[in-house]
């Protein structure tokens, strides 16, 4: 896993108030949002099947400041 992806996933977890300590009490919406972000990033990196976007090549979606 790239450092950029790790930072992005950690930032998303913090934004959604997710951690190993909150996993048991996290809202289904937060868990779904995090799972969707992970799956999108993996698909963008060619590691999972992705829905094709017309006129768009798969590329990582993260942008780290």
ZADO-1210 file (C-alpha; in nm, 4 decimals, padded with zeros to 6 digits):
<atoms>
<atom x="00.0000" y="00.0000" z="00.0000" code="UNK" pos="1"/>
<atom x="00.1355" y="00.3408" z="-00.0889" code="UNK" pos="2"/>
<atom x="00.1968" y="00.6085" z="00.1727" code="UNK" pos="3"/>
<atom x="-00.0494" y="00.8319" z="-00.0145" code="UNK" pos="4"/>
<atom x="-00.3248" y="00.5699" z="00.0076" code="UNK" pos="5"/>
<atom x="-00.2522" y="00.5052" z="00.3733" code="UNK" pos="6"/>
<atom x="-00.2774" y="00.8761" z="00.4553" code="UNK" pos="7"/>
<atom x="-00.6005" y="00.9090" z="00.2574" code="UNK" pos="8"/>
<atom x="-00.7623" y="00.6093" z="00.4286" code="UNK" pos="9"/>
<atom x="-00.6543" y="00.7325" z="00.7710" code="UNK" pos="10"/>
<atom x="-00.7958" y="01.0797" z="00.6982" code="UNK" pos="11"/>
<atom x="-01.1257" y="00.9264" z="00.5826" code="UNK" pos="12"/>
<atom x="-01.1434" y="00.7142" z="00.8986" code="UNK" pos="13"/>
<atom x="-01.0841" y="01.0228" z="01.1139" code="UNK" pos="14"/>
<atom x="-01.3417" y="01.2243" z="00.9159" code="UNK" pos="15"/>
<atom x="-01.5988" y="00.9505" z="00.9713" code="UNK" pos="16"/>
<atom x="-01.4919" y="00.9102" z="01.3359" code="UNK" pos="17"/>
<atom x="-01.3904" y="00.5469" z="01.2774" code="UNK" pos="18"/>
<atom x="-01.1212" y="00.3564" z="01.4599" code="UNK" pos="19"/>
<atom x="-01.0765" y="00.0074" z="01.6009" code="UNK" pos="20"/>
<atom x="-01.2216" y="00.1460" z="01.9256" code="UNK" pos="21"/>
<atom x="-01.5398" y="00.2758" z="01.7588" code="UNK" pos="22"/>
<atom x="-01.5962" y="-00.0080" z="01.5143" code="UNK" pos="23"/>
<atom x="-01.8577" y="-00.1797" z="01.7300" code="UNK" pos="24"/>
<atom x="-02.0649" y="00.1358" z="01.7713" code="UNK" pos="25"/>
<atom x="-02.0079" y="00.3058" z="01.4347" code="UNK" pos="26"/>
<atom x="-02.3092" y="00.3935" z="01.2264" code="UNK" pos="27"/>
<atom x="-02.3869" y="00.1792" z="00.9235" code="UNK" pos="28"/>
<atom x="-02.3656" y="00.4948" z="00.7085" code="UNK" pos="29"/>
<atom x="-02.0105" y="00.5698" z="00.8267" code="UNK" pos="30"/>
<atom x="-01.9015" y="00.2116" z="00.7696" code="UNK" pos="31"/>
<atom x="-02.0582" y="00.2095" z="00.4238" code="UNK" pos="32"/>
<atom x="-01.8915" y="00.5393" z="00.3305" code="UNK" pos="33"/>
<atom x="-01.5504" y="00.4111" z="00.4425" code="UNK" pos="34"/>
<atom x="-01.5929" y="00.0790" z="00.2657" code="UNK" pos="35"/>
<atom x="-01.6966" y="00.2596" z="-00.0536" code="UNK" pos="36"/>
<atom x="-01.3873" y="00.4825" z="-00.0362" code="UNK" pos="37"/>
<atom x="-01.1584" y="00.1808" z="00.0106" code="UNK" pos="38"/>
<atom x="-01.3179" y="-00.0097" z="-00.2772" code="UNK" pos="39"/>
<atom x="-01.3031" y="00.2918" z="-00.5115" code="UNK" pos="40"/>
<atom x="-00.9334" y="00.3425" z="-00.4387" code="UNK" pos="41"/>
<atom x="-00.8493" y="-00.0249" z="-00.4880" code="UNK" pos="42"/>
<atom x="-01.0423" y="-00.0318" z="-00.8149" code="UNK" pos="43"/>
<atom x="-00.8722" y="00.2889" z="-00.9314" code="UNK" pos="44"/>
<atom x="-00.5384" y="00.1180" z="-00.8767" code="UNK" pos="45"/>
<atom x="-00.6463" y="-00.1793" z="-01.0884" code="UNK" pos="46"/>
<atom x="-00.6672" y="-00.4163" z="-00.7934" code="UNK" pos="47"/>
<atom x="-01.0437" y="-00.4736" z="-00.8183" code="UNK" pos="48"/>
<atom x="-01.2992" y="-00.4657" z="-01.0968" code="UNK" pos="49"/>
<atom x="-01.4374" y="-00.1206" z="-01.1560" code="UNK" pos="50"/>
<atom x="-01.7353" y="00.0183" z="-01.3401" code="UNK" pos="51"/>
<atom x="-01.6029" y="00.1743" z="-01.6608" code="UNK" pos="52"/>
<atom x="-01.6256" y="00.5516" z="-01.6875" code="UNK" pos="53"/>
<atom x="-01.6828" y="00.6791" z="-02.0399" code="UNK" pos="54"/>
<atom x="-01.3728" y="00.8591" z="-02.1611" code="UNK" pos="55"/>
<atom x="-01.1864" y="00.8085" z="-01.8344" code="UNK" pos="56"/>
<atom x="-00.8929" y="00.5849" z="-01.7572" code="UNK" pos="57"/>
<atom x="-00.8641" y="00.4338" z="-01.4096" code="UNK" pos="58"/>
<atom x="-00.6459" y="00.6485" z="-01.1880" code="UNK" pos="59"/>
<atom x="-00.6067" y="00.6922" z="-00.8157" code="UNK" pos="60"/>
<atom x="-00.8631" y="00.9327" z="-00.6768" code="UNK" pos="61"/>
<atom x="-00.6719" y="01.0466" z="-00.3693" code="UNK" pos="62"/>
<atom x="-00.5178" y="01.3869" z="-00.3378" code="UNK" pos="63"/>
<atom x="-00.2988" y="01.4426" z="-00.0345" code="UNK" pos="64"/>
<atom x="-00.2211" y="01.7954" z="00.0743" code="UNK" pos="65"/>
</atoms>
